[in-house]
């Protein structure tokens, strides 16, 4: 599969921050779902550009949901706001109140679940050879920079990644060994990209 159409999954141990004006019993949290921290794939180093215009956040803004473990049938909340700040993708989320969502909310609130993952597709790459500098002068190769990309969803995940080993490598292995014929866009949408950034509080 061409790097131009590749998607994957990224995850890391992190802490969601309860929104300050929502109270101790509030269901709203602020998190960072992406950054420009380089991430080593089996095919090379990937960087998600966060410059103005690089990220299409319209999908998350309009229909963004919070999933549990990337399961499209396990919607546990909604994204109430999304923005880019200090080269990070930021979101405010609110957990639903049904029984299944309540279980995940309680585990996040008490610190049992600390992982976050974002799924995305890349529309435009800048590929840099060893020692080459990017067009904007901000990155040095070898690396591949996602210059135009769209986050699809944000998940709370139960298996956090070691930043030096990471569950993302198991997903990369699947990409190498699983037959690619017959894959649909839905299949790729489920192979969501592991994000190596720590979830943190933020203000718009």
Secondary structure, DSSP 4 states (H G I P E B T S, - for coil): --GGG----BEEE---EE-GGG-TT--EEEEEEEES--EEETTEEEEE--STTSB--HHHHHH-EEEETTEEEEEEEEEEEEEEETTEEEEEEEE--SHHHHHHHHHHHTTS--EEEEEEEEEEEEEE-TT-B-TTSS-BSSEEEEEEEEEEEEEEESSPPPTTT-THHHHHHHHHHS--TT--HHHHHHSPPBP-PPP-----
